[in-house]
Amino acid sequence: MSDINAFIDEQIKSNDVMLFMKGTPDFPQCGFSGQVVQILNYLGIDYGSADVLSNPELRDGIKTYSNWPTIPQLYVKGEFVGGCDIVREMFQAGELQSHLEGAGIAVKQTA
């Protein structure tokens, strides 16, 4: 396993909810990352994040790791959930909240 895969694996395993994004939760650098941050913050979720813009190896590595071509990417309890469109659609349907609660993650708000 390469160093970047080991880093990604460690982040996913050590954070119940992990977001690989462009920018940071306080300063998202793209609208899609910003939308996922807004959803997670609205739900009151504690989550880890990694800025792919600050590390080109991570930016390429996460796409290979998940076999998913776009960023942001959300993981819950080690499982890849999806990107912005999937997360937004799940949130709007109430499925994201159910998925999180089913994984034992407390949700403070419901849509």
WOHU-V923081 format. One record per backbone hydrogen bond with DSSP energy under -1.0 kcal/mol. CO is the residue of the C=O (numbers start at 1). NH is the residue of the N-H. Records with the same first field share a line. If there is no record, write none. Layout:
BEGIN
CO->NH / NH
END
This chain:
BEGIN
2->6
3->7
4->8
5->9
6->10
7->11
8->12
9->13
10->14
16->77
17->48
18->75
19->50
20->73
21->52
22->29
27->24
30->34
31->35
32->36
33->37
34->38
35->39
36->40
37->41
38->42
39->43
40->45
43->108
48->19
50->21
55->59
56->60
57->61
58->62
60->64
61->65
62->66
63->67 / 68
73->20
74->81 / 82
75->18
76->79
79->76
82->74
83->87
84->88
85->89
86->90
87->91
88->92
89->93
90->95 / 96
91->94
94->98
95->99
96->100
97->101
98->102
99->103
100->105
101->104
END
